[in-house]
Amino acid sequence: MAIYNFFTMEKNLTLQDYQSLAEFRHQIRRYIRFSEKIVRNADLEPRQYQLLLALKGLPADVRPRIAELAEQLQIQHHSAVELVDRLENSGLVRRERGKSDRREVLVILTPAGERVIRDLVIHHRSELSSRGPQLLAALHRVLRNSSSRTSSVRKRKQ
């Protein structure tokens, strides 16, 4: 976890700083709202979708265990267990014992889970194609305001 030194951060914020961050937050929220709606239309809860996406998107060298999924979602282990339980009851994932260590439990997408995550990702990518430029523009404004102030602070210190 990053530790921020608030004493050395720029303390003079402009109206533009607040406006650019508010607009970026608004664009993120619009995307999240879209995501929640499309996921619920597929009879899933947003966290269930997030777990399916994290599972499908794990790097090849990461074992699909509950601990890794909990880390990906930034949730407690027991919460990830509950999500996996619900997804398993829906037939979207299954648990499988590790081959070399039988104590290890892996979470595997079922064919139905593969279809669901594929369809949802297609919708999400389409939404990002249309709204992505607005989101990027808002992020660029935040970063431009931040970097211009950071560079001016560096110049004053020199």
Secondary structure as GFF3:
##gff-version 3
##sequence-region A 1 158
A	DSSP	alpha_helix	15	41	.	.	.	ID=ss1
A	DSSP	alpha_helix	46	56	.	.	.	ID=ss2
A	DSSP	alpha_helix	66	73	.	.	.	ID=ss3
A	DSSP	alpha_helix	77	89	.	.	.	ID=ss4
A	DSSP	beta_strand	93	97	.	.	.	ID=ss5
A	DSSP	beta_strand	105	109	.	.	.	ID=ss6
A	DSSP	alpha_helix	111	157	.	.	.	ID=ss7
###
